[in-house]
Amino acid sequence: MTPRPGVQDNFLQTLVNDKTNVSVFLVNGIRLSGQLAAFDQFVVLLESGPGVQLVFKHAISTVMPVNGRGLARDRTEASTRRDEPSHL
């Protein structure tokens, strides 16, 4: 049986697919802005004006869509799946 993607993977994949502009806040308070190009278990690739940044997930505090998109869709999909438990 293949494990299902978690909330984090679903959220990040939605941001990648929709090419949503995001703010990425690091644990030291620095804010990075751009579009998520890709991610894996350990890093995210953030595209912005100057180029691409490889950001380690352990340095990230928060990822937030700039316009609030993506998050609302994830909540709607989660609320329609009553048979699946929600772990937050």
C-alpha positions in Angstrom: 0.0 0.0 0.0 1.4 3.4 -1.0 1.3 6.0 1.7 -0.9 9.0 0.9 0.6 12.5 0.7 0.3 14.5 3.8 -1.2 18.0 4.4 2.2 19.6 3.8 2.8 17.9 0.5 -0.8 18.7 -0.7 -0.5 22.3 0.3 3.0 22.8 -1.3 1.9 20.9 -4.5 -1.1 23.2 -4.9 1.2 26.2 -4.6 3.5 24.8 -7.2 0.7 23.8 -9.6 -1.1 27.1 -9.4 2.2 29.1 -9.6 1.0 31.1 -6.6 3.1 33.9 -5.2 4.1 33.1 -1.7 5.9 34.6 1.3 8.3 32.2 3.0 9.2 33.3 6.6 12.3 31.8 8.0 12.9 30.9 11.7 15.3 33.9 11.9 12.5 36.3 10.8 13.6 36.9 7.2 10.9 36.9 4.6 11.5 35.5 1.2 9.0 36.0 -1.7 8.5 34.3 -5.0 6.9 31.2 -6.5 7.5 27.7 -5.4 9.1 25.8 -8.3 9.5 22.4 -6.6 10.0 20.7 -3.3 11.1 17.4 -1.7 11.4 16.0 1.7 14.1 18.4 2.8 14.1 21.6 0.6 11.9 23.9 -1.5 13.0 25.8 -4.6 11.8 29.4 -4.6 11.8 31.4 -7.9 12.0 35.1 -7.7 13.4 38.1 -9.7 17.1 37.4 -9.0 16.8 33.7 -9.7 16.2 30.5 -7.8 16.8 29.9 -4.1 17.2 26.5 -2.5 15.7 26.8 1.0 16.0 24.0 3.6 12.7 23.2 5.2 14.2 23.1 8.7 14.9 26.8 8.3 11.2 27.6 7.3 8.7 28.8 9.9 5.7 29.7 7.6 4.7 29.5 4.0 1.8 31.8 3.1 0.1 32.5 -0.2 0.4 36.2 -0.9 -3.2 36.5 -2.1 -4.7 33.8 0.2 -5.4 31.4 -2.7 -4.6 27.8 -2.3 -5.3 27.7 1.5 -9.0 28.3 1.1 -9.2 25.5 -1.6 -7.4 23.1 0.7 -9.8 23.8 3.6 -12.8 23.3 1.3 -11.5 20.0 0.0 -10.8 18.8 3.5 -14.2 19.8 4.8 -15.9 17.8 2.1 -14.1 14.6 3.0 -16.0 13.6 6.1 -14.8 10.0 6.0 -11.1 11.0 6.4 -9.7 12.2 9.7 -8.1 15.6 9.8 -4.8 15.7 11.6 -3.5 19.3 12.1 
